[in-house]
Each structure stands twice: as structure tokens, then as C-alpha cells.
Amino acid sequence: MAGDVKSYAERLFDFVPIGSLAEQDAVEALVEPAKNKGVRYSDDAVKKIFELTEGYPYFIQEFGKQVWQFINNDRIDIAAVDKAVPLFFKSLDNSFFIVRLAI
């Protein structure tokens, strides 16, 4: 029954597709909020996050959340990114993807 309600509710709204951000926009979305808090990303960390998220806004946001746990001396480097990868995928599996796969 809940599946039917979801389908009906979804028909009530217009959904605007959100695609991936251009690389520069994705980098800015990741780096600027951290910079405002005094935290810097290394170039290789930003590059890897962009590759993993493919510029998709929600994924960038989620990765930024997970990597925040591994800040070292106000810096997010490639080691922090590597530590955050499993948490990023686990979080997506438990939230983003599970909703879409629920039957």
C-alpha cells in the first residue's frame, strides 16, 4: 500500500532532473563550505572525490560529510579521502539507494 501512496504522491509534483555538476562547480561546492570553516582540501583529495562522485550534488554533499571525520590539522588530504570511502558507500547504501530499491 505504501508503494501505491508513493506513486500517487510523486504524480502530484513536477520533478526537475538534477544532473551532475561541471567539475569547477563541483569543486566549489565541496571546497568553499570547508574553507569558510578554516579547512582546506588538497588537490589530490578534491580530484578523487570528484572522480568518485562524478559531480553528482548529493554524492558530493555526502562525501563531504563523511570525510569531515578525518580532518588532520585543518586539512583534508588523500589519506582522509581513502578513509572516508567505505563510510561514503555505506551511507549511500543505507539511505540513497535503499529507498530506490525498496519494493
C-alpha positions in Angstrom: 0.0 0.0 0.0 2.8 2.4 0.8 4.2 1.8 -2.7 0.9 3.0 -4.2 0.9 6.1 -2.0 4.4 7.0 -3.1 3.4 6.7 -6.7 0.4 8.8 -6.2 2.3 11.4 -4.2 5.0 11.6 -6.8 2.5 12.3 -9.5 1.4 15.5 -7.6 4.7 17.2 -8.2 6.9 18.2 -11.1 10.4 16.8 -10.6 13.2 18.7 -12.1 16.0 16.4 -13.0 19.3 17.2 -11.3 22.4 16.1 -13.2 26.0 16.2 -12.4 27.8 19.5 -11.8 30.6 20.7 -14.1 33.9 19.9 -12.4 34.6 23.5 -11.4 31.1 23.8 -9.8 31.5 20.5 -8.0 34.9 21.6 -6.7 33.5 24.9 -5.5 30.5 23.1 -3.8 33.0 20.9 -1.9 35.8 23.3 -1.1 34.0 26.6 -0.3 32.0 25.5 2.7 35.1 23.9 4.2 37.1 27.0 3.5 34.6 29.0 5.5 35.3 26.8 8.5 39.1 27.1 8.1 39.6 23.7 6.5 41.5 23.2 3.2 41.4 20.2 0.8 44.5 19.0 -1.0 44.2 19.0 -4.8 44.5 15.2 -5.0 41.7 14.8 -2.4 39.4 17.0 -4.4 40.3 15.2 -7.6 39.5 11.8 -6.1 36.2 13.0 -4.6 35.1 14.4 -7.9 36.0 11.1 -9.6 34.1 9.1 -7.1 31.0 11.3 -7.0 31.1 12.1 -10.8 29.9 15.6 -9.8 26.5 14.5 -8.6 25.4 17.1 -6.0 24.0 14.7 -3.3 27.1 12.5 -3.5 29.4 15.5 -3.1 27.4 16.5 -0.1 27.5 13.0 1.4 31.2 12.6 0.7 32.0 16.0 2.3 30.1 14.8 5.4 32.0 11.6 5.7 35.5 12.9 5.0 35.0 15.6 7.7 35.6 13.0 10.3 39.2 12.6 9.1 40.4 16.2 9.1 44.1 16.4 10.1 45.4 19.8 11.1 42.6 21.7 9.3 43.4 19.8 6.1 41.6 17.1 4.2 44.1 15.1 2.2 44.1 11.9 0.1 44.5 9.8 3.3 41.3 11.3 4.7 39.5 10.6 1.4 40.7 7.0 1.4 39.4 6.5 5.0 36.1 8.1 4.1 35.4 5.9 1.0 33.9 2.9 2.8 31.7 5.2 5.0 30.6 7.1 1.9 29.4 3.9 0.1 27.9 2.5 3.3 25.9 5.7 3.8 24.7 5.7 0.2 23.7 2.0 0.6 21.7 2.7 3.8 20.0 5.8 2.6 20.1 6.9 -1.0 20.0 3.5 -2.7 17.8 1.6 -0.3 14.9 4.0 -0.9 15.1 3.4 -4.6 15.4 -0.3 -4.3 12.6 -0.8 -1.8 9.7 -2.8 -3.2 
